[in-house]
């Protein structure tokens, strides 16, 4: 299942998006916002899944989906945590939870498109403190791409957030075996990191010192270097199709 929040008010307008990212249908009869759906996930999750199936079968009203119309999937989070995905230390740091930008939102606080640190992010259900791998995996509600500054300021997220079942065999035992792809200044895409990414282990690390409540964003960052005037981040499935849509950042030329 793929979900997005179109720009509307502070918390967006929840829509279900087709697998090929071309169409969407409103989810307001289930929940007006993603946070509302997360708070009632045991009921709302299956209903959203039914809506996603109906969208694929073309049995519900739909409209053309445009990535540039999206806010961040969860525009405001109760808690946002950062964890390094490439070191054993797995230091967990808090970050601004009310600055969850869309994939193409402008942000004055950013100093350069290529300076953002790319990564994966998880939106959680309730995660108990000192959770096991199994409990951490069970608590994963949605996953999305992320890009953030080197500090603890705003995060930028992919147009679409997806449930773990969207990855099929690429997600197993809490690990995701797909590369994150980055293009700087419209050059060829390069794979980042070293899949498989231990999503469950990183989420458990984030919950080592405190329980996490529903709607927490845990951002798992890669230490990829590289500067450019434009940046595009994607992840693709085994057939080469974009899973989350793209994060696109660019800065205008200056004299």
C-alpha positions as CSV (number, residue, x, y, z in Angstrom):
1,X,0.0,0.0,0.0
2,X,1.2,3.5,-0.9
3,X,0.0,6.6,0.9
4,X,0.6,10.3,0.4
5,X,-0.5,13.6,2.0
6,X,-1.5,16.3,-0.5
7,X,-0.9,19.9,0.6
8,X,-3.9,20.9,2.7
9,X,-3.8,22.8,6.0
10,X,-1.1,21.8,8.5
11,X,-1.4,18.0,8.3
12,X,-2.2,17.4,4.7
13,X,-5.0,15.4,3.0
14,X,-4.5,11.7,3.0
15,X,-4.7,9.8,-0.3
16,X,-4.0,6.2,-1.4
17,X,-1.7,6.0,-4.4
18,X,-1.5,3.4,-7.1
19,X,1.5,1.0,-7.3
20,X,2.7,2.8,-10.5
21,X,2.4,6.3,-8.8
22,X,0.1,7.6,-11.6
23,X,-3.3,7.7,-9.8
24,X,-4.7,8.4,-6.3
25,X,-8.0,8.3,-4.5
26,X,-9.1,10.2,-1.4
27,X,-9.0,8.4,1.9
28,X,-11.2,10.9,3.9
29,X,-13.9,8.2,4.6
30,X,-11.2,6.2,6.4
31,X,-9.1,9.1,7.9
32,X,-8.6,12.7,6.8
33,X,-4.9,12.7,7.7
34,X,-2.1,10.1,8.0
35,X,-1.8,10.7,11.8
36,X,-5.5,10.0,12.2
37,X,-5.0,6.7,10.3
38,X,-2.0,5.8,12.4
39,X,-3.9,6.4,15.7
40,X,-6.5,3.9,14.6
41,X,-4.3,1.6,12.5
42,X,-5.8,-1.7,13.6
43,X,-9.1,-0.5,12.0
44,X,-7.8,2.1,9.4
45,X,-4.9,0.0,8.0
46,X,-7.1,-2.8,6.6
47,X,-9.7,-0.3,5.3
48,X,-6.9,1.7,3.5
49,X,-5.6,-1.6,2.1
50,X,-9.1,-2.4,0.7
51,X,-9.1,1.1,-0.8
52,X,-5.7,0.4,-2.4
53,X,-7.0,-2.8,-3.9
54,X,-10.1,-1.0,-5.3
55,X,-7.9,1.7,-6.8
56,X,-5.8,-1.0,-8.7
57,X,-9.1,-2.5,-9.9
58,X,-10.4,0.9,-11.0
59,X,-13.5,0.5,-8.9
60,X,-13.3,3.7,-6.9
61,X,-13.1,7.4,-8.2
62,X,-9.5,8.4,-8.8
63,X,-7.5,11.3,-10.1
64,X,-4.1,11.9,-11.6
65,X,-1.4,11.8,-9.0
66,X,1.4,14.4,-9.2
67,X,4.4,14.1,-6.8
68,X,4.8,17.9,-6.7
69,X,1.4,18.3,-5.1
70,X,2.6,16.4,-2.0
71,X,3.5,17.6,1.4
72,X,5.7,15.2,3.5
73,X,3.7,12.0,4.1
74,X,3.5,13.0,7.8
75,X,3.9,16.8,7.8
76,X,4.0,17.0,11.6
77,X,5.4,14.2,13.8
78,X,5.1,13.8,17.6
79,X,8.8,12.8,17.7
80,X,11.5,12.6,15.1
81,X,14.8,10.7,15.8
82,X,18.0,10.5,13.8
83,X,20.2,7.4,13.8
84,X,23.4,6.7,11.8
85,X,22.7,3.7,9.6
86,X,26.4,3.0,8.9
87,X,28.1,2.7,12.3
88,X,28.0,0.3,15.1
89,X,27.5,3.1,17.7
90,X,24.0,3.9,16.4
91,X,23.8,7.1,18.3
92,X,20.2,8.4,18.5
93,X,19.6,12.1,18.4
94,X,16.3,14.1,18.4
95,X,15.4,16.4,15.6
96,X,12.7,19.0,14.7
97,X,9.5,17.0,14.5
98,X,7.4,19.9,13.1
99,X,9.7,20.4,10.1
100,X,8.9,17.4,7.9
101,X,9.1,18.8,4.4
102,X,7.8,17.5,1.2
103,X,10.0,16.2,-1.5
104,X,10.0,19.4,-3.5
105,X,9.3,22.0,-0.8
106,X,11.6,25.0,-0.6
107,X,13.5,25.5,2.6
108,X,15.4,28.6,3.4
109,X,17.4,26.8,6.1
110,X,19.1,24.6,3.5
111,X,22.5,25.8,2.3
112,X,22.9,23.6,-0.7
113,X,21.0,20.8,-2.5
114,X,23.9,18.3,-2.5
115,X,24.8,18.8,1.2
116,X,21.7,16.8,2.5
117,X,22.3,13.5,4.1
118,X,20.2,10.8,2.4
119,X,18.6,7.9,4.1
120,X,15.5,5.8,4.9
121,X,12.8,6.7,7.4
122,X,10.3,4.6,9.3
123,X,7.0,5.8,10.7
124,X,6.2,3.7,13.7
125,X,3.3,2.3,15.7
126,X,3.9,2.0,19.4
127,X,7.4,0.5,20.1
128,X,8.2,-0.7,23.6
129,X,11.4,0.4,25.2
130,X,14.3,-2.1,24.6
131,X,12.2,-3.7,21.9
132,X,13.3,-7.0,20.3
133,X,13.9,-7.2,16.5
134,X,10.6,-9.0,16.1
135,X,8.7,-6.3,18.1
136,X,10.5,-3.5,16.2
137,X,9.6,-5.1,12.8
138,X,6.0,-5.5,13.9
139,X,5.9,-1.8,14.8
140,X,6.9,-0.6,11.3
141,X,3.9,1.1,9.8
142,X,5.4,2.9,6.8
143,X,8.7,3.6,5.2
144,X,9.9,6.5,3.1
145,X,13.0,8.1,1.8
146,X,14.6,11.0,3.6
147,X,17.2,13.8,3.1
148,X,18.3,16.2,5.8
149,X,20.9,18.7,6.8
150,X,24.0,17.7,8.7
151,X,22.4,19.1,11.9
152,X,19.2,18.3,13.6
153,X,17.0,20.7,11.6
154,X,14.3,19.9,9.0
155,X,13.9,16.6,7.2
156,X,12.7,16.2,3.7
157,X,10.7,13.1,2.8
158,X,9.6,11.2,-0.4
159,X,6.2,12.0,-1.9
160,X,4.9,8.5,-0.9
161,X,5.2,6.4,2.2
162,X,4.8,2.6,1.7
163,X,3.9,-0.4,3.9
164,X,6.6,-3.1,4.2
165,X,4.7,-5.5,2.0
166,X,5.4,-3.3,-1.0
167,X,8.9,-4.7,-1.1
168,X,8.0,-8.3,-1.4
169,X,11.1,-10.5,-1.0
170,X,13.5,-7.5,-0.8
171,X,12.3,-7.0,2.9
172,X,12.9,-9.9,5.1
173,X,13.8,-10.3,8.8
174,X,13.6,-6.6,9.2
175,X,16.3,-5.9,6.5
176,X,15.8,-4.1,3.2
177,X,17.9,-5.4,0.4
178,X,17.5,-2.5,-2.1
179,X,20.0,0.3,-2.8
180,X,19.2,4.0,-2.4
181,X,20.0,5.8,-5.6
182,X,21.3,9.4,-5.9
183,X,21.9,11.7,-8.9
184,X,23.8,15.0,-8.5
185,X,23.4,17.6,-11.1
186,X,21.5,15.3,-13.4
187,X,24.4,12.8,-13.7
188,X,23.9,9.1,-13.7
189,X,22.4,7.5,-10.5
190,X,24.8,6.0,-8.1
191,X,23.9,3.5,-5.4
192,X,24.5,4.5,-1.8
193,X,25.1,2.5,1.3
194,X,25.6,-1.3,1.5
195,X,22.3,-3.2,1.5
196,X,20.7,-4.9,3.2
197,X,19.8,-2.1,5.5
198,X,19.1,-3.4,9.0
199,X,15.8,-1.5,9.5
200,X,14.7,-3.5,12.5
201,X,18.0,-3.2,14.3
202,X,18.1,0.6,13.8
203,X,14.6,0.9,15.0
204,X,15.3,-1.2,18.1
205,X,18.3,1.1,18.8
206,X,16.1,4.1,18.7
207,X,13.8,2.5,21.3
208,X,16.7,1.4,23.6
209,X,16.3,4.3,26.0
210,X,12.6,5.1,25.7
211,X,9.4,3.8,24.2
212,X,8.3,5.3,20.9
213,X,4.7,6.3,20.4
214,X,2.6,5.9,17.2
215,X,3.6,8.5,14.6
216,X,7.3,8.7,15.5
217,X,9.6,9.1,12.6
218,X,13.0,7.3,12.9
219,X,15.3,8.6,10.2
220,X,18.2,6.3,9.3
221,X,20.9,8.3,7.6
222,X,23.8,7.4,5.4
223,X,27.0,9.3,5.6
224,X,27.2,9.8,1.8
225,X,29.3,12.8,0.7
226,X,28.8,14.8,-2.4
227,X,28.0,18.4,-3.4
228,X,25.8,19.6,-6.2
229,X,23.4,22.2,-7.3
230,X,20.6,19.6,-7.8
231,X,19.9,16.3,-6.1
232,X,17.5,13.5,-6.9
233,X,16.9,10.5,-4.6
234,X,15.0,7.4,-5.5
235,X,14.7,3.7,-4.7
236,X,13.5,1.2,-7.4
237,X,12.1,-2.3,-7.2
238,X,13.5,-5.3,-9.1
239,X,11.6,-4.2,-12.2
240,X,13.1,-0.7,-12.2
241,X,10.0,1.1,-11.0
242,X,10.2,4.0,-8.5
243,X,8.8,2.8,-5.1
244,X,8.5,6.1,-3.2
245,X,8.6,8.7,-6.0
246,X,11.6,11.1,-5.9
247,X,13.1,13.6,-3.6
248,X,14.2,16.5,-5.8
249,X,16.2,19.4,-4.4
250,X,17.7,22.3,-6.4
251,X,19.1,25.7,-5.8
252,X,19.0,28.6,-8.3
253,X,22.3,29.8,-9.8
254,X,23.7,32.9,-8.1
255,X,25.8,35.7,-9.5
